[in-house]
Amino acid sequence: RTKLKHVILDEYQDVSVAQHALLQLVLRGHGKEANKQPRRTKKNRICYDVPRLFCAGDANQSLYGWRGAEPSLTVDKFLEDYPQGVLIPLGTNYRLPRSIMEAASKLISANKMEEEGEE
């Protein structure tokens, strides 16, 4: 752990509860070390003394719920777990044509409205 300078985690939305717990152990340590009060930055933000963490994930792209993936635990609560973190939304998709992205966006919007009880 002390030798780690950077931790990069791709497909963060597909991390399971167990994997999330392992990441916490790697980043914050365990025992007395994990319970240590975090330091504060000059702007009074909480800052754990952990390796630099970079996560890429999108809760709308979670595919592995059947094996325990929990996007609400990872992507949605990232700033709760890492208050010093910064969220950077990526607005450009370089993998798919625009027509597929537009169709997917409509489906996601309809799904969100259904979850919120709107029709």
N, CA and C atoms as a LAMMPS dump frame, in Angstrom:
ITEM: TIMESTEP
0
ITEM: NUMBER OF ATOMS
357
ITEM: BOX BOUNDS ff ff ff
-5.0000000000000000e+02 5.0000000000000000e+02
-5.0000000000000000e+02 5.0000000000000000e+02
-5.0000000000000000e+02 5.0000000000000000e+02
ITEM: ATOMS id mol type element x y z
1 1 1 N 0.822 -1.199 0
2 1 2 C 0 0 0
3 1 3 C 0.857 1.251 0
4 2 1 N 1.915 1.285 0.778
5 2 2 C 2.743 2.486 0.855
6 2 3 C 3.514 2.723 -0.432
7 3 1 N 3.647 1.709 -1.244
8 3 2 C 4.38 1.864 -2.504
9 3 3 C 3.485 2.346 -3.643
10 4 1 N 2.161 2.3 -3.441
11 4 2 C 1.235 2.717 -4.489
12 4 3 C 1.22 4.233 -4.61
13 5 1 N 1.348 4.699 -5.823
14 5 2 C 1.214 6.132 -6.077
15 5 3 C -0.092 6.422 -6.798
16 6 1 N -0.526 5.489 -7.616
17 6 2 C -1.741 5.679 -8.409
18 6 3 C -2.551 4.389 -8.414
19 7 1 N -3.863 4.535 -8.364
20 7 2 C -4.777 3.415 -8.534
21 7 3 C -5.746 3.821 -9.633
22 8 1 N -5.831 3.005 -10.67
23 8 2 C -6.721 3.286 -11.791
24 8 3 C -7.741 2.155 -11.857
25 9 1 N -9.008 2.517 -11.858
26 9 2 C -10.076 1.527 -11.868
27 9 3 C -11.048 1.851 -12.979
28 10 1 N -11.067 1.015 -13.999
29 10 2 C -11.977 1.205 -15.128
30 10 3 C -13.235 0.379 -14.876
31 11 1 N -14.323 0.75 -15.51
32 11 2 C -15.603 0.074 -15.351
33 11 3 C -16.028 0.043 -13.88
34 12 1 N -15.877 1.184 -13.219
35 12 2 C -16.159 1.31 -11.788
36 12 3 C -17.589 0.915 -11.447
37 13 1 N -18.494 1.073 -12.396
38 13 2 C -19.898 0.749 -12.148
39 13 3 C -20.106 -0.753 -11.937
40 14 1 N -19.166 -1.572 -12.336
41 14 2 C -19.311 -3.019 -12.221
42 14 3 C -18.545 -3.608 -11.044
43 15 1 N -18.141 -2.769 -10.104
44 15 2 C -17.455 -3.23 -8.899
45 15 3 C -18.494 -3.8 -7.932
46 16 1 N -18.171 -4.962 -7.364
47 16 2 C -19.075 -5.595 -6.401
48 16 3 C -18.82 -5.044 -5
49 17 1 N -19.676 -5.425 -4.069
50 17 2 C -19.522 -4.994 -2.682
51 17 3 C -18.166 -5.466 -2.14
52 18 1 N -17.795 -6.719 -2.434
53 18 2 C -16.516 -7.263 -1.959
54 18 3 C -15.333 -6.514 -2.576
55 19 1 N -15.411 -6.22 -3.864
56 19 2 C -14.334 -5.481 -4.524
57 19 3 C -14.229 -4.066 -3.969
58 20 1 N -15.361 -3.472 -3.656
59 20 2 C -15.38 -2.128 -3.071
60 20 3 C -14.689 -2.148 -1.709
61 21 1 N -14.99 -3.173 -0.903
62 21 2 C -14.347 -3.306 0.411
63 21 3 C -12.841 -3.493 0.261
64 22 1 N -12.424 -4.276 -0.726
65 22 2 C -10.998 -4.47 -0.974
66 22 3 C -10.328 -3.157 -1.375
67 23 1 N -10.988 -2.389 -2.219
68 23 2 C -10.448 -1.089 -2.619
69 23 3 C -10.286 -0.181 -1.408
70 24 1 N -11.277 -0.185 -0.51
71 24 2 C -11.184 0.617 0.712
72 24 3 C -9.958 0.208 1.532
73 25 1 N -9.733 -1.099 1.666
74 25 2 C -8.565 -1.576 2.419
75 25 3 C -7.261 -1.135 1.77
76 26 1 N -7.211 -1.231 0.458
77 26 2 C -5.993 -0.831 -0.259
78 26 3 C -5.741 0.659 -0.097
79 27 1 N -6.783 1.453 -0.21
80 27 2 C -6.602 2.898 -0.194
81 27 3 C -6.45 3.478 1.21
82 28 1 N -7.249 3.001 2.14
83 28 2 C -7.245 3.594 3.482
84 28 3 C -6.513 2.757 4.511
85 29 1 N -6.164 1.543 4.178
86 29 2 C -5.513 0.681 5.153
87 29 3 C -6.542 0.004 6.027
88 30 1 N -6.083 -0.515 7.155
89 30 2 C -6.99 -1.202 8.067
90 30 3 C -6.559 -0.951 9.502
91 31 1 N -7.394 -1.362 10.445
92 31 2 C -7.077 -1.175 11.853
93 31 3 C -6.999 0.299 12.216
94 32 1 N -5.992 0.643 13.028
95 32 2 C -5.827 2.026 13.49
96 32 3 C -5.652 2.985 12.321
97 33 1 N -4.963 2.51 11.299
98 33 2 C -4.707 3.354 10.122
99 33 3 C -6.014 3.779 9.447
100 34 1 N -6.974 2.862 9.328
101 34 2 C -8.25 3.169 8.668
102 34 3 C -9.103 4.108 9.501
103 35 1 N -8.965 4.06 10.81
104 35 2 C -9.782 4.892 11.693
105 35 3 C -9.175 6.266 11.954
106 36 1 N -7.992 6.488 11.429
107 36 2 C -7.321 7.775 11.621
108 36 3 C -8.151 8.889 10.991
109 37 1 N -8.244 9.996 11.682
110 37 2 C -8.988 11.134 11.151
111 37 3 C -8.29 11.664 9.9
112 38 1 N -9.059 11.942 8.842
113 38 2 C -8.445 12.492 7.64
114 38 3 C -7.95 13.913 7.888
115 39 1 N -6.952 14.297 7.136
116 39 2 C -6.459 15.668 7.268
117 39 3 C -7.342 16.593 6.439
118 40 1 N -7.181 17.874 6.649
119 40 2 C -7.956 18.875 5.909
120 40 3 C -7.011 19.668 5.005
121 41 1 N -7.496 20.022 3.832
122 41 2 C -6.713 20.84 2.92
123 41 3 C -6.836 22.303 3.34
124 42 1 N -6.131 23.181 2.651
125 42 2 C -6.201 24.613 2.95
126 42 3 C -7.614 25.156 2.754
127 43 1 N -8.386 24.523 1.871
128 43 2 C -9.764 24.95 1.628
129 43 3 C -10.737 24.185 2.522
130 44 1 N -10.21 23.517 3.553
131 44 2 C -10.978 22.781 4.552
132 44 3 C -11.723 21.581 3.971
133 45 1 N -11.208 21.005 2.902
134 45 2 C -11.792 19.792 2.345
135 45 3 C -11.118 18.589 2.98
136 46 1 N -11.884 17.534 3.21
137 46 2 C -11.322 16.309 3.766
138 46 3 C -10.382 15.69 2.738
139 47 1 N -9.26 15.187 3.205
140 47 2 C -8.305 14.573 2.294
141 47 3 C -7.646 13.382 2.976
142 48 1 N -8.016 12.185 2.555
143 48 2 C -7.376 10.988 3.084
144 48 3 C -5.992 10.868 2.455
145 49 1 N -5.055 10.382 3.204
146 49 2 C -3.718 10.156 2.663
147 49 3 C -3.715 8.817 1.933
148 50 1 N -4.204 8.847 0.73
149 50 2 C -4.308 7.629 -0.072
150 50 3 C -3.605 7.863 -1.4
151 51 1 N -3.337 6.77 -2.113
152 51 2 C -2.781 6.951 -3.458
153 51 3 C -3.754 7.745 -4.325
154 52 1 N -3.257 8.303 -5.381
155 52 2 C -4.136 9.002 -6.319
156 52 3 C -5.041 7.973 -6.974
157 53 1 N -6.327 8.236 -6.912
158 53 2 C -7.322 7.299 -7.412
159 53 3 C -8.014 7.897 -8.623
160 54 1 N -8.088 7.12 -9.681
161 54 2 C -8.824 7.52 -10.876
162 54 3 C -9.795 6.405 -11.207
163 55 1 N -11.074 6.722 -11.249
164 55 2 C -12.107 5.749 -11.583
165 55 3 C -12.873 6.228 -12.793
166 56 1 N -13.136 5.316 -13.702
167 56 2 C -13.988 5.619 -14.849
168 56 3 C -15.197 4.709 -14.763
169 57 1 N -16.386 5.309 -14.757
170 57 2 C -17.581 4.497 -14.672
171 57 3 C -18.825 5.304 -14.961
172 58 1 N -19.872 4.598 -15.342
173 58 2 C -21.16 5.209 -15.64
174 58 3 C -22.229 4.244 -15.139
175 59 1 N -23.001 4.671 -14.147
176 59 2 C -24.018 3.795 -13.557
177 59 3 C -25 3.282 -14.601
178 60 1 N -25.218 4.026 -15.669
179 60 2 C -26.138 3.592 -16.717
180 60 3 C -25.574 2.471 -17.578
181 61 1 N -24.303 2.144 -17.394
182 61 2 C -23.681 1.101 -18.204
183 61 3 C -23.358 -0.152 -17.397
184 62 1 N -23.917 -0.278 -16.216
185 62 2 C -23.639 -1.443 -15.384
186 62 3 C -24.235 -2.696 -16.012
187 63 1 N -23.415 -3.732 -16.155
188 63 2 C -23.847 -4.974 -16.79
189 63 3 C -23.794 -6.181 -15.86
190 64 1 N -23.155 -6.048 -14.714
191 64 2 C -22.846 -7.225 -13.919
192 64 3 C -23.573 -7.292 -12.589
193 65 1 N -24.815 -6.827 -12.547
194 65 2 C -25.613 -6.938 -11.335
195 65 3 C -25.8 -8.388 -10.927
196 66 1 N -25.838 -9.282 -11.899
197 66 2 C -26.029 -10.708 -11.63
198 66 3 C -24.874 -11.311 -10.835
199 67 1 N -23.706 -10.653 -10.84
200 67 2 C -22.574 -11.168 -10.078
201 67 3 C -22.179 -10.227 -8.941
202 68 1 N -23.106 -9.321 -8.587
203 68 2 C -22.892 -8.499 -7.404
204 68 3 C -22.449 -7.078 -7.652
205 69 1 N -22.398 -6.65 -8.905
206 69 2 C -22.022 -5.256 -9.183
207 69 3 C -23.027 -4.326 -8.519
208 70 1 N -22.542 -3.248 -7.962
209 70 2 C -23.398 -2.34 -7.207
210 70 3 C -23.048 -0.896 -7.572
211 71 1 N -23.556 -0.388 -8.735
212 71 2 C -23.208 0.969 -9.145
213 71 3 C -23.634 2.038 -8.15
214 72 1 N -24.702 1.788 -7.391
215 72 2 C -25.127 2.783 -6.4
216 72 3 C -24.106 2.905 -5.281
217 73 1 N -23.342 1.853 -5.037
218 73 2 C -22.309 1.864 -4.004
219 73 3 C -21.036 2.544 -4.506
220 74 1 N -20.796 2.454 -5.783
221 74 2 C -19.538 2.958 -6.323
222 74 3 C -19.707 4.309 -6.997
223 75 1 N -20.3 4.315 -8.157
224 75 2 C -20.401 5.539 -8.959
225 75 3 C -21.198 6.618 -8.233
226 76 1 N -22.377 6.253 -7.746
227 76 2 C -23.271 7.247 -7.138
228 76 3 C -22.754 7.791 -5.811
229 77 1 N -21.953 7.015 -5.086
230 77 2 C -21.479 7.444 -3.769
231 77 3 C -19.981 7.735 -3.753
232 78 1 N -19.418 7.958 -4.915
233 78 2 C -17.981 8.197 -5.017
234 78 3 C -17.528 9.337 -4.107
235 79 1 N -18.234 10.457 -4.146
236 79 2 C -17.817 11.619 -3.349
237 79 3 C -18.048 11.422 -1.854
238 80 1 N -18.954 10.527 -1.484
239 80 2 C -19.105 10.21 -0.062
240 80 3 C -17.891 9.432 0.429
241 81 1 N -17.435 8.488 -0.378
242 81 2 C -16.272 7.684 -0.007
243 81 3 C -14.969 8.462 -0.135
244 82 1 N -14.9 9.34 -1.105
245 82 2 C -13.678 10.099 -1.381
246 82 3 C -14.037 11.575 -1.512
247 83 1 N -14.272 12.258 -0.382
248 83 2 C -14.736 13.652 -0.42
249 83 3 C -13.772 14.593 -1.132
250 84 1 N -12.513 14.219 -1.215
251 84 2 C -11.548 15.056 -1.909
252 84 3 C -11.595 14.822 -3.421
253 85 1 N -12.44 13.876 -3.844
254 85 2 C -12.505 13.512 -5.251
255 85 3 C -13.155 14.578 -6.109
256 86 1 N -12.983 14.428 -7.379
257 86 2 C -13.561 15.335 -8.364
258 86 3 C -14.275 14.483 -9.405
259 87 1 N -15.507 14.836 -9.707
260 87 2 C -16.242 14.145 -10.759
261 87 3 C -16.118 14.936 -12.052
262 88 1 N -15.753 14.245 -13.099
263 88 2 C -15.634 14.886 -14.407
264 88 3 C -16.519 14.126 -15.381
265 89 1 N -17.684 14.659 -15.7
266 89 2 C -18.549 13.965 -16.648
267 89 3 C -17.934 13.991 -18.047
268 90 1 N -18.012 12.874 -18.699
269 90 2 C -17.483 12.794 -20.061
270 90 3 C -18.656 12.891 -21.028
271 91 1 N -18.727 13.963 -21.748
272 91 2 C -19.849 14.213 -22.64
273 91 3 C -19.684 13.674 -24.04
274 92 1 N -18.518 13.216 -24.38
275 92 2 C -18.271 12.734 -25.735
276 92 3 C -18.008 11.238 -25.709
277 93 1 N -18.677 10.524 -26.578
278 93 2 C -18.469 9.092 -26.702
279 93 3 C -17.743 8.838 -28.015
280 94 1 N -16.625 8.159 -27.929
281 94 2 C -15.838 7.887 -29.128
282 94 3 C -15.996 6.446 -29.603
283 95 1 N -16.813 5.654 -28.905
284 95 2 C -16.947 4.235 -29.238
285 95 3 C -18.073 3.942 -30.216
286 96 1 N -19.152 4.732 -30.148
287 96 2 C -20.356 4.401 -30.905
288 96 3 C -20.782 5.545 -31.815
289 97 1 N -21.469 5.209 -32.913
290 97 2 C -22.004 6.264 -33.781
291 97 3 C -23.087 7.066 -33.053
292 98 1 N -23.277 8.288 -33.501
293 98 2 C -24.241 9.2 -32.89
294 98 3 C -25.648 8.598 -32.848
295 99 1 N -26.073 7.908 -33.891
296 99 2 C -27.435 7.356 -33.938
297 99 3 C -27.669 6.356 -32.795
298 100 1 N -26.682 5.542 -32.494
299 100 2 C -26.817 4.577 -31.398
300 100 3 C -26.837 5.306 -30.063
301 101 1 N -26.007 6.309 -29.916
302 101 2 C -25.981 7.076 -28.665
303 101 3 C -27.303 7.799 -28.429
304 102 1 N -27.884 8.353 -29.478
305 102 2 C -29.172 9.042 -29.331
306 102 3 C -30.267 8.066 -28.918
307 103 1 N -30.294 6.882 -29.526
308 103 2 C -31.286 5.869 -29.165
309 103 3 C -31.084 5.425 -27.719
310 104 1 N -29.837 5.214 -27.318
311 104 2 C -29.547 4.795 -25.942
312 104 3 C -29.961 5.881 -24.953
313 105 1 N -29.717 7.131 -25.291
314 105 2 C -30.1 8.234 -24.406
315 105 3 C -31.605 8.291 -24.201
316 106 1 N -32.368 8.035 -25.263
317 106 2 C -33.828 8.011 -25.145
318 106 3 C -34.273 6.876 -24.226
319 107 1 N -33.659 5.714 -24.355
320 107 2 C -34.011 4.587 -23.494
321 107 3 C -33.664 4.87 -22.039
322 108 1 N -32.512 5.45 -21.808
323 108 2 C -32.085 5.775 -20.439
324 108 3 C -33.023 6.812 -19.831
325 109 1 N -33.39 7.832 -20.608
326 109 2 C -34.313 8.859 -20.115
327 109 3 C -35.663 8.25 -19.765
328 110 1 N -36.154 7.357 -20.623
329 110 2 C -37.444 6.703 -20.367
330 110 3 C -37.344 5.836 -19.115
331 111 1 N -36.237 5.16 -18.934
332 111 2 C -36.034 4.313 -17.756
333 111 3 C -36.006 5.155 -16.485
334 112 1 N -35.326 6.288 -16.53
335 112 2 C -35.268 7.171 -15.358
336 112 3 C -36.649 7.706 -15.006
337 113 1 N -37.44 8.085 -16.028
338 113 2 C -38.794 8.595 -15.773
339 113 3 C -39.658 7.494 -15.174
340 114 1 N -39.5 6.263 -15.645
341 114 2 C -40.272 5.14 -15.107
342 114 3 C -39.911 4.873 -13.65
343 115 1 N -38.617 4.953 -13.321
344 115 2 C -38.168 4.745 -11.944
345 115 3 C -38.712 5.821 -11.013
346 116 1 N -38.867 7.031 -11.525
347 116 2 C -39.359 8.156 -10.714
348 116 3 C -40.881 8.198 -10.66
349 117 1 N -41.541 7.257 -11.361
350 117 2 C -42.992 7.197 -11.311
351 117 3 C -43.676 8.096 -12.317
352 118 1 N -42.93 8.656 -13.241
353 118 2 C -43.516 9.493 -14.278
354 118 3 C -43.866 8.619 -15.464
355 119 1 N -44.764 9.063 -16.279
356 119 2 C -45.137 8.291 -17.473
357 119 3 C -45.058 9.155 -18.68
